[in-house]
Amino acid sequence: MIQIELTIKNSRGLHTRSAAKLVDLAKHFSSNIELIFQDRAVDCKSIMGLITLGAQKNNIVKLVVDGEDEAVASEAITKLIQSKFGEE
């Protein structure tokens, strides 16, 4: 299991477009992938879960990845979040 704390840096936070990009990426991996914010965990393969998480700019979230491709999945998702979801 890999756990990484990440800061949401894009100006609109985890909104519909950024959540859709995260879901599209997460679905490529067989690992269980969760994002935790304020003690609430959601499946990164669920767009509704991600949107309702309510993470905004500069909020710190925890990425938890568990499975056979966890290293590759956590690296790819970390890059997506750190790149501001390609928005800025």
Secondary structure, DSSP 8 states (H G I E B T S, - for coil): -EEEEEE--STT-S-HHHHHHHHHHHTT--SEEEEEETTEEEETT-HHHHHHH---TT-EEEEEEESTTHHHHHHHHHHHHHTGGG--
